[in-house]
Each structure stands twice: as C-alpha cells, then as structure tokens.
C-alpha cells in the first residue's frame, strides 16, 4: 500500500548529522486498556493490584471447550473513543486470531482485529508552540491483552500471572505523521487527555493501562520512508521522547557510517537512556491471521452509534475553544485548564458569576502551583472551588487586597474555613479610610525627603513608597488609594 504523506519537510525539525540534515519519521501504536469491570470475552474482574492469577476465568486460562463471549460495554467504549477521535465507525468488524507462542499467552493466539477493525481513520489536532499539527489516526481495533511473565520471583524459574490475560485493549494506530520527539510526546499527551475525558481509559501509564509502541525511522529530506525500528511498550511520555531522540541518533550514526538499518523490535532502557535490540521485526503474515471461528462478525446499527454520540462529554478541543470565546482566556491558559476534565470543571465552578480571567489566574498560579509543590491533585486539594471563589469575591469587593488574599489563601489551605468569616475574625479587612491611609503616607514622605526628590526625577521609584506604606499598614491599605495619594503629594503626573 502506498502511503501519501500529509506533511511537507520542515527544516526546523531536521536533525543535524555529520554529513548533513536528517528527518525523523514517527508513528505510534498506543495500547489503551478499556475502562470496564469485566474482560473482553469473559466475566473476570479487571481490578488492578489483585494477587497473581486472582482475576482469571476458564476462558482466560484457555481451558478446553471454553468459548469467548463479547463484552458489550467494551464495544461501546471503543465506539465512544472512535467518535472522540472524529473517526469512521465501522458498523461491521471482524475478530481474528493472531498466532504466536509465548508462555503468558495460554491460547497460543491473541484475539485481535486485522483487516476489518471497529474504527477506521480519524485525526488528532496538536497545538504546538509555532504551528497546528494534524496527526492522522489509521485505525482503532479491539484486542485482548496477554498475561505477564514474572522473572524476579525465583532464582531459577519464571512465573506467569494471567490477571491481564483477556483484558480489553484498544490499539490506536497513528499514521507516520509525527516529525519530532516533542510532537510524539504532545500526541500521546493529547490522546491520553481525550481518553480520560471520554472515560474509556484511565490513562494510568504507571499501571500499564496505557503504553506505546513507537516506530522510528530517519531519511534525508525529500526522500521516501526509511527502514523503521519499533520500540516496544514504552510506559511514560517522558521516556517516549527520550527513546525517540536516542533511536534517531543511533540510526543516523549507522547510515552515515555506510551501514544499513535492520527492521527490528527494540526495548528502551530508561536507566541507561538507550534502546537495545529484542528481535527481528515481524510482518503481518508471520502471525497467520484468520477470522476467529468462535466469534461471529461484530455488527451494530448507525442508530446505536448515534445514541452513544448523544451522550459524549464536551471534549478538550471544544472546551478550550469555549473557554477562549466565552471567558476571554488566552489559548495558553485555556490549554492548562482543559488538560484534565476535573481541572476544567473546578475552574468553571470558581468562574461562575465572577471575573473569569481573575479566576483562571488564581486557579493556575496559586492553586495549581501549590498543588504541584505539595504533590497533590485537584481531587485532594485542601481548598475547594467555593473557598477559592470566596477569596476572589473579597478581592473584587475591595474587602481585602491582593497581598492579604494570598495570606488568606494560606490560612484556608492549612486551617480551612470560610474566607469571609476568617477575614472578619482575624481583622484582615483592607483599610479604605482615606484619612487613615493619608496619615501613613505623610509619615513615610516626611521620613524620606531624599527619596521624594529622587522620585520626582525618576517616577518609577513610586513603587518603593507604595511598598513602605503597605508594610507600615501591614498590607491592609487599599493599594490604589495609596498610589493615588503618593502621586498627588509627591507631584508625579
């Protein structure tokens, strides 16, 4: 099959080798575990962290005479994902047997989909710093996961845990449209966000519920595709970037030295920061695909698809566009807020009926900053949306200044309470009495005649006076009133 490339060479993304420029070409196959209480073809649990071989039915263990029965929820989740990727939903698809031997694959084959997947072509949009990149999705198919071989439990033996055997996976295959490690990381990040919004995969890469096979090749700009190597089972977005950087350099070095690239499967060693060979790369014919005789073709109606589409949540791209249009946020701030659905929902609760830009500033800079510092999440935040909204209300009313608001945020974070009640109880209200503020201003001016003379020549020194007044008033003086009084008394336009 001839692949028609959607992208033109971009010199900004070329890698400089010893003999000239090289372009890296990347495609990804992401395995995403379907959010479902039961496996793809059995009723066994999918709960993570159970004892080895606790989540195993007779079907998962491939006992003779056991037949697979499709899990309808897994089918619905695959369709929802296809809709979220703006992809073609195939009303008829076929399950195939992918034949290979491995100790943790008791059937001797994996039930997957080959020529007739449940979801066809789609697209994912990446908002890179200097351009908008469209990455084509080739297909999404359903398949069952294999078990897990355990090699570190015994000095002379390996064990097999079949808890993952039969767990439903969506394999999401991109087109070779990615041209840098940064784009690959952005693609995986965006895909993970979409899946989490849809609720079709939890995206927990550390638990193995989302992992990527990364196909990397290099070529001279303008040439056809080079020989690709596949880096298997990368379980971190950061590691994806590191693996691509290393593998591209490795291939360039071989080609510049007059060698050739072997098509092979490789592993990424995160400790050494390098890829290493596993085995030669298999082709489709090596797996002897054929339709699974125990499963009829999977068929459903357009009405079924339409009903699922009606109940899809607002997806990140649409939410970002709405935040920019309705709330007047910058694209960057909107991007930060929609990165997690729970973060976007939290922001909207804070912003409801308030200054949205101020709400975004407090959520992103104060709340997210503190959460990151403390290693917490929105779900475990000591400050809820109502409390943060209350702090913003007090600022807008002029009850407290921005500085006092940060002190109040610290109190709410550590001790809890309602912001208005805390301000009242602790005497934190802003001083708006011009007479009281003027007395402090006069005191500061009288004590610093040399600074007054300098400020008349250099008006930027006004900030020093403001700081002194705020310090003297313990942050309670209204900053605007302080600023206006100082300008009038010093004689600054």
C-alpha positions as CSV (number, residue, x, y, z in Angstrom):
1,X,0.0,0.0,0.0
2,X,1.3,3.4,-0.9
3,X,1.2,6.0,1.9
4,X,0.5,9.5,0.8
5,X,2.3,11.9,3.1
6,X,0.3,14.8,4.6
7,X,3.2,16.9,5.7
8,X,5.9,18.8,3.9
9,X,9.5,18.7,5.2
10,X,10.2,21.3,7.9
11,X,13.8,22.4,8.3
12,X,13.2,23.5,11.9
13,X,12.7,19.8,12.8
14,X,15.7,18.4,11.0
15,X,18.4,16.7,13.0
16,X,21.9,17.8,12.1
17,X,24.2,14.9,11.3
18,X,27.9,14.7,10.5
19,X,27.1,14.6,6.7
20,X,24.0,16.9,6.6
21,X,20.4,17.1,7.6
22,X,18.1,14.2,8.5
23,X,14.4,14.0,9.1
24,X,12.9,11.7,11.7
25,X,9.6,10.0,10.9
26,X,7.5,8.6,13.8
27,X,4.3,6.6,14.0
28,X,2.8,5.2,17.2
29,X,0.7,2.3,18.2
30,X,-0.9,3.0,21.6
31,X,-2.4,0.2,23.6
32,X,-5.1,1.6,25.9
33,X,-6.9,-0.6,28.4
34,X,-10.6,-0.2,28.1
35,X,-12.4,1.0,31.2
36,X,-14.6,-1.9,32.0
37,X,-15.3,-4.0,35.1
38,X,-15.0,-7.3,33.1
39,X,-12.6,-8.6,30.4
40,X,-13.3,-8.5,26.7
41,X,-14.5,-12.1,26.3
42,X,-15.1,-13.2,29.9
43,X,-16.7,-12.0,33.1
44,X,-13.4,-12.0,35.1
45,X,-12.6,-8.8,37.0
46,X,-10.2,-6.2,35.6
47,X,-9.3,-4.7,39.0
48,X,-5.7,-3.7,39.3
49,X,-3.4,-4.9,42.0
50,X,-5.0,-8.2,43.0
51,X,-3.0,-11.2,43.9
52,X,-1.4,-13.1,40.9
53,X,-4.0,-15.2,39.0
54,X,-6.9,-13.9,41.1
55,X,-8.7,-12.4,38.1
56,X,-8.8,-15.5,35.8
57,X,-11.7,-17.3,34.3
58,X,-11.6,-20.6,32.5
59,X,-11.8,-18.6,29.2
60,X,-8.7,-16.5,30.2
61,X,-6.8,-19.7,31.0
62,X,-7.8,-21.2,27.7
63,X,-9.3,-24.4,29.2
64,X,-10.6,-26.8,26.5
65,X,-14.1,-26.2,25.4
66,X,-14.3,-22.7,26.8
67,X,-15.8,-20.2,24.3
68,X,-15.4,-16.4,24.2
69,X,-18.5,-14.1,24.7
70,X,-18.1,-10.4,23.7
71,X,-18.5,-7.8,26.4
72,X,-20.9,-5.1,25.0
73,X,-19.5,-2.4,27.2
74,X,-16.1,-2.8,25.7
75,X,-17.6,-2.4,22.2
76,X,-19.4,0.7,23.3
77,X,-16.2,2.2,24.8
78,X,-14.3,1.6,21.5
79,X,-17.1,3.4,19.6
80,X,-17.1,6.3,22.0
81,X,-13.3,6.6,21.6
82,X,-13.7,6.5,17.8
83,X,-16.2,9.3,18.0
84,X,-13.9,11.3,20.2
85,X,-11.1,10.9,17.6
86,X,-13.6,12.1,14.8
87,X,-13.0,8.7,13.2
88,X,-15.0,6.4,10.9
89,X,-17.1,3.9,12.9
90,X,-17.4,0.6,11.0
91,X,-20.8,-1.0,11.5
92,X,-19.3,-4.4,10.8
93,X,-15.9,-5.6,12.0
94,X,-14.3,-9.0,12.4
95,X,-12.2,-10.6,15.2
96,X,-9.1,-12.5,14.0
97,X,-6.7,-14.9,15.6
98,X,-3.1,-13.5,15.8
99,X,-1.0,-16.6,16.2
100,X,2.2,-16.6,18.2
101,X,3.7,-18.6,21.1
102,X,4.6,-17.0,24.4
103,X,4.3,-18.5,27.9
104,X,1.9,-15.9,29.1
105,X,-0.5,-16.5,26.1
106,X,-2.2,-19.8,27.0
107,X,-4.3,-19.9,23.9
108,X,-1.3,-19.8,21.6
109,X,-3.0,-16.9,19.8
110,X,-4.4,-13.5,20.6
111,X,-7.9,-12.5,19.6
112,X,-7.5,-9.2,17.8
113,X,-8.8,-7.4,14.6
114,X,-6.8,-7.2,11.4
115,X,-8.3,-6.2,8.1
116,X,-11.7,-5.1,9.4
117,X,-11.3,-3.1,12.6
118,X,-14.1,-1.5,14.6
119,X,-12.9,2.1,14.0
120,X,-11.3,3.5,10.8
121,X,-9.5,6.7,10.1
122,X,-9.6,9.7,12.4
123,X,-7.5,12.7,13.4
124,X,-5.9,14.3,16.5
125,X,-5.0,18.0,16.5
126,X,-1.8,19.2,18.2
127,X,-1.4,22.8,19.2
128,X,2.4,23.0,19.1
129,X,4.1,26.3,20.1
130,X,4.6,27.5,16.5
131,X,2.1,25.5,14.5
132,X,-1.1,23.4,14.4
133,X,-0.3,19.8,13.5
134,X,-2.9,17.3,12.3
135,X,-1.9,13.7,13.1
136,X,-3.9,11.0,11.2
137,X,-5.2,8.0,13.1
138,X,-5.1,5.0,10.8
139,X,-7.4,2.7,12.9
140,X,-8.6,1.6,16.3
141,X,-9.1,-2.1,16.9
142,X,-10.1,-4.2,19.9
143,X,-8.0,-7.0,21.2
144,X,-7.3,-9.0,24.3
145,X,-4.2,-8.5,26.4
146,X,-1.7,-11.2,27.2
147,X,-0.7,-12.3,30.7
148,X,2.6,-11.3,32.4
149,X,5.8,-13.3,32.9
150,X,7.5,-12.7,36.2
151,X,11.2,-13.3,36.2
152,X,12.3,-11.8,39.5
153,X,10.3,-14.0,41.9
154,X,12.6,-17.0,42.0
155,X,16.3,-17.5,41.2
156,X,15.9,-20.3,38.7
157,X,12.2,-20.1,37.5
158,X,9.8,-17.7,35.8
159,X,6.2,-17.5,36.8
160,X,3.1,-16.5,34.8
161,X,0.4,-14.2,36.1
162,X,-2.8,-14.3,34.0
163,X,-4.7,-11.4,35.6
164,X,-4.2,-9.3,32.5
165,X,-5.0,-12.2,30.1
166,X,-8.1,-11.3,28.2
167,X,-8.3,-7.7,29.4
168,X,-9.8,-5.5,26.7
169,X,-7.3,-3.2,24.8
170,X,-7.9,-0.6,22.2
171,X,-4.9,-0.4,19.9
172,X,-4.9,3.1,18.4
173,X,-2.6,3.3,15.4
174,X,-1.4,6.6,14.1
175,X,-0.2,7.4,10.6
176,X,3.6,8.3,10.3
177,X,2.8,12.0,10.6
178,X,5.0,12.9,13.6
179,X,8.3,14.6,12.9
180,X,10.0,15.1,16.3
181,X,10.1,13.8,19.8
182,X,8.2,16.8,21.1
183,X,5.4,16.1,18.6
184,X,5.3,12.5,19.7
185,X,5.0,13.5,23.4
186,X,2.3,16.0,22.5
187,X,0.4,13.4,20.6
188,X,0.5,10.9,23.4
189,X,-0.5,13.6,25.9
190,X,-3.4,14.7,23.8
191,X,-4.6,11.1,23.2
192,X,-4.4,10.4,26.9
193,X,-6.5,13.6,27.7
194,X,-9.2,12.6,25.2
195,X,-9.4,9.1,26.6
196,X,-9.7,10.4,30.1
197,X,-12.4,12.9,29.1
198,X,-14.4,10.1,27.4
199,X,-13.9,7.8,30.4
200,X,-12.8,5.0,28.0
201,X,-9.3,4.5,29.5
202,X,-7.9,5.8,32.8
203,X,-4.5,6.6,31.1
204,X,-2.5,5.3,34.1
205,X,0.7,4.5,32.4
206,X,2.5,3.5,35.6
207,X,-0.1,0.7,36.0
208,X,0.3,-0.4,32.4
209,X,-3.2,0.6,31.3
210,X,-1.7,2.8,28.6
211,X,1.6,2.1,26.8
212,X,3.1,2.9,23.4
213,X,4.9,1.1,20.7
214,X,7.0,3.8,18.9
215,X,8.0,3.3,15.3
216,X,11.1,5.4,14.3
217,X,12.9,5.8,11.0
218,X,15.2,8.5,9.5
219,X,15.7,9.8,6.0
220,X,17.3,12.6,4.0
221,X,14.8,15.4,3.5
222,X,12.6,14.8,0.4
223,X,13.4,11.0,0.3
224,X,11.0,8.1,0.8
225,X,10.5,6.4,4.1
226,X,13.5,4.7,5.7
227,X,13.6,1.3,7.4
228,X,11.8,1.6,10.8
229,X,12.5,0.1,14.1
230,X,9.7,-0.4,16.7
231,X,10.4,0.5,20.3
232,X,8.0,-1.7,22.4
233,X,5.9,-1.0,25.5
234,X,7.2,2.5,26.5
235,X,5.2,3.4,29.6
236,X,6.0,7.1,30.1
237,X,5.5,10.2,28.0
238,X,8.9,11.4,29.0
239,X,10.5,8.1,28.1
240,X,8.8,8.2,24.7
241,X,10.7,11.5,23.9
242,X,14.0,10.1,25.2
243,X,13.7,6.9,23.3
244,X,13.0,8.7,20.0
245,X,15.9,11.1,20.5
246,X,18.3,8.2,21.1
247,X,17.0,5.9,18.4
248,X,17.0,8.6,15.7
249,X,20.7,9.5,16.6
250,X,21.6,5.8,16.6
251,X,20.1,5.2,13.1
252,X,21.7,8.4,11.7
253,X,25.1,7.3,13.0
254,X,24.8,3.9,11.3
255,X,23.7,5.3,8.0
256,X,26.4,8.0,8.0
257,X,28.9,5.2,8.7
258,X,27.8,3.5,5.5
259,X,25.7,0.8,7.2
260,X,22.0,-0.1,6.9
261,X,19.2,-0.2,9.4
262,X,17.7,-3.6,10.3
263,X,14.0,-3.7,10.7
264,X,13.7,-4.9,14.3
265,X,11.9,-4.6,17.6
266,X,13.8,-2.8,20.3
267,X,13.3,-2.0,24.0
268,X,14.1,1.3,25.8
269,X,16.3,1.1,28.8
270,X,15.3,4.1,30.9
271,X,18.3,3.6,33.3
272,X,20.9,3.7,30.6
273,X,18.9,6.0,28.3
274,X,19.3,3.8,25.3
275,X,17.4,1.4,23.1
276,X,18.6,-2.2,22.6
277,X,17.6,-5.0,20.2
278,X,14.9,-7.5,21.2
279,X,14.2,-9.4,18.0
280,X,13.7,-9.0,14.3
281,X,10.5,-7.2,13.4
282,X,7.6,-9.5,12.5
283,X,5.4,-8.8,9.5
284,X,1.6,-9.4,9.4
285,X,2.0,-12.7,7.5
286,X,4.2,-14.1,10.3
287,X,1.1,-14.1,12.6
288,X,-1.0,-16.1,10.2
289,X,-4.1,-14.0,10.8
290,X,-7.5,-15.6,10.1
291,X,-11.1,-14.9,11.3
292,X,-11.8,-16.4,14.7
293,X,-14.2,-19.3,14.2
294,X,-15.6,-18.9,17.7
295,X,-16.8,-15.3,17.1
296,X,-19.3,-14.0,14.6
297,X,-18.6,-10.7,12.9
298,X,-19.4,-7.8,15.1
299,X,-22.4,-5.8,13.7
300,X,-24.4,-2.9,15.1
301,X,-26.6,-0.2,13.7
302,X,-26.0,3.5,13.0
303,X,-28.8,4.3,15.4
304,X,-26.7,2.6,18.2
305,X,-23.7,4.7,17.3
306,X,-25.8,7.9,17.2
307,X,-27.2,7.1,20.7
308,X,-23.7,6.8,22.1
309,X,-22.7,10.0,20.3
310,X,-25.5,11.9,22.0
311,X,-24.1,11.2,25.5
312,X,-20.4,12.1,24.8
313,X,-18.9,14.8,27.1
314,X,-17.5,18.1,25.8
315,X,-14.1,17.2,24.5
316,X,-10.9,19.2,25.2
317,X,-10.6,21.0,21.9
318,X,-14.2,22.1,22.1
319,X,-13.9,23.1,25.8
320,X,-10.7,25.1,25.0
321,X,-12.4,27.0,22.2
322,X,-15.3,27.8,24.5
323,X,-13.1,29.0,27.3
324,X,-11.3,31.4,24.9
325,X,-14.6,32.6,23.3
326,X,-16.8,32.8,26.4
327,X,-14.4,33.6,29.2
328,X,-11.8,35.6,27.2
329,X,-8.9,33.4,28.3
330,X,-5.7,33.2,26.4
331,X,-5.2,29.9,24.4
332,X,-2.3,29.0,26.8
333,X,-4.4,29.4,30.0
334,X,-7.3,27.5,28.3
335,X,-4.9,24.7,27.4
336,X,-3.7,24.4,31.0
337,X,-7.2,24.3,32.4
338,X,-8.6,21.7,30.0
339,X,-5.6,19.3,30.4
340,X,-7.7,17.4,32.9
341,X,-11.5,17.4,32.9
342,X,-11.6,17.7,36.7
343,X,-9.4,20.9,36.5
344,X,-11.7,22.4,33.8
345,X,-14.8,21.7,36.0
346,X,-13.1,23.2,39.0
347,X,-12.3,26.4,37.1
348,X,-15.8,26.7,35.8
349,X,-17.1,26.4,39.4
350,X,-14.8,29.2,40.5
351,X,-15.5,31.4,37.5
352,X,-19.3,31.1,37.6
353,X,-20.6,34.7,38.1
354,X,-17.1,36.1,38.6
355,X,-14.2,37.7,36.7
356,X,-13.1,34.7,34.6
357,X,-9.6,36.0,34.0
358,X,-9.0,36.5,37.7
359,X,-10.4,33.1,38.4
360,X,-8.1,31.5,35.8
361,X,-5.1,33.4,37.3
362,X,-5.9,32.1,40.8
363,X,-6.6,28.5,39.8
364,X,-3.5,28.2,37.5
365,X,-0.9,30.3,39.5
366,X,-1.9,30.0,43.1
367,X,-3.8,26.7,43.4
368,X,-2.0,24.6,40.7
369,X,1.3,26.0,41.8
370,X,0.7,24.9,45.4
371,X,-0.8,21.5,44.4
372,X,2.3,20.8,42.4
373,X,4.6,21.8,45.2
374,X,2.8,19.6,47.7
375,X,2.4,16.7,45.3
376,X,-1.4,16.9,45.4
377,X,-4.2,16.8,42.8
378,X,-7.4,18.8,42.4
379,X,-9.3,15.9,44.0
380,X,-7.2,16.1,47.1
381,X,-6.9,19.9,47.3
382,X,-7.4,21.4,50.7
383,X,-9.0,24.5,49.1
384,X,-12.3,23.8,47.2
385,X,-13.9,25.8,44.4
386,X,-16.3,27.6,46.8
387,X,-13.5,28.7,49.1
388,X,-11.3,30.0,46.2
389,X,-14.3,31.8,44.7
390,X,-14.9,33.4,48.1
391,X,-11.4,34.8,48.2
392,X,-11.9,36.3,44.7
393,X,-15.2,37.8,45.8
394,X,-13.5,39.6,48.7
395,X,-10.8,41.0,46.4
396,X,-13.4,42.3,43.9
397,X,-15.5,43.9,46.7
398,X,-12.4,45.7,47.9
399,X,-12.6,44.0,51.3
400,X,-9.1,42.6,51.0
401,X,-6.1,43.5,48.9
402,X,-4.2,41.0,46.6
403,X,-1.5,40.6,49.2
404,X,-3.9,39.9,52.0
405,X,-5.7,37.5,49.7
406,X,-2.5,35.4,49.4
407,X,-2.2,35.4,53.2
408,X,-5.9,34.3,53.4
409,X,-5.3,31.6,50.8
410,X,-2.5,30.2,53.1
411,X,-4.8,30.2,56.1
412,X,-7.6,28.4,54.2
413,X,-5.1,25.9,52.8
414,X,-3.7,25.0,56.2
415,X,-6.7,25.5,58.5
416,X,-9.8,25.6,56.3
417,X,-12.8,27.8,57.0
418,X,-15.0,30.2,55.0
419,X,-12.9,33.2,53.6
420,X,-15.3,35.9,54.7
421,X,-15.6,34.6,58.2
422,X,-11.8,34.2,58.5
423,X,-11.2,37.8,57.3
424,X,-13.8,39.1,59.9
425,X,-12.4,37.0,62.8
426,X,-8.8,38.0,62.1
427,X,-9.3,41.6,61.3
428,X,-7.9,41.3,57.8
429,X,-10.1,43.8,56.1
430,X,-8.5,46.3,53.8
431,X,-8.2,49.9,55.1
432,X,-10.2,52.2,52.7
433,X,-10.4,55.2,55.1
434,X,-8.5,57.8,53.1
435,X,-7.7,59.8,56.3
436,X,-6.0,56.8,57.9
437,X,-4.1,56.0,54.7
438,X,-3.1,59.6,54.2
439,X,-1.6,59.7,57.7
440,X,0.7,56.8,56.9
441,X,1.6,58.3,53.5
442,X,2.5,61.6,55.2
443,X,4.6,59.8,57.7
444,X,6.6,57.9,55.0
445,X,7.1,61.0,52.9
446,X,8.3,63.1,55.9
447,X,10.8,60.4,56.9
448,X,12.3,60.1,53.4
449,X,12.9,63.6,51.8
450,X,15.8,62.4,49.7
451,X,13.7,59.6,48.2
452,X,11.0,62.1,47.4
453,X,13.4,64.3,45.4
454,X,14.6,61.2,43.6
455,X,11.0,60.1,42.8
456,X,10.3,63.5,41.2
457,X,13.1,62.9,38.8
458,X,12.5,59.1,38.4
459,X,8.8,58.3,38.9
460,X,9.4,54.5,38.9
461,X,10.6,55.0,42.5
462,X,7.0,55.5,43.5
463,X,6.8,51.7,43.9
464,X,9.3,51.9,46.8
465,X,6.9,54.3,48.6
466,X,3.9,52.1,47.9
467,X,5.8,49.2,49.4
468,X,6.7,51.2,52.5
469,X,3.1,52.3,53.1
470,X,1.8,48.7,52.6
471,X,4.4,47.5,55.1
472,X,3.5,50.1,57.6
473,X,-0.2,49.3,57.3
474,X,0.5,45.5,57.4
475,X,-0.8,45.1,53.9
476,X,-4.3,46.4,54.7
477,X,-4.1,49.8,52.9
478,X,-6.0,50.0,49.6
479,X,-3.2,49.9,47.0
480,X,-5.0,52.1,44.5
481,X,-5.7,54.7,47.2
482,X,-2.0,54.6,48.3
483,X,-0.9,55.0,44.7
484,X,-3.1,58.0,44.1
485,X,-2.2,59.8,47.3
486,X,1.5,59.3,46.8
487,X,1.3,60.7,43.2
488,X,-0.6,63.8,44.4
489,X,1.7,64.5,47.4
490,X,5.0,63.9,45.6
491,X,3.8,65.7,42.5
492,X,4.1,62.9,39.9
493,X,1.8,63.1,36.9
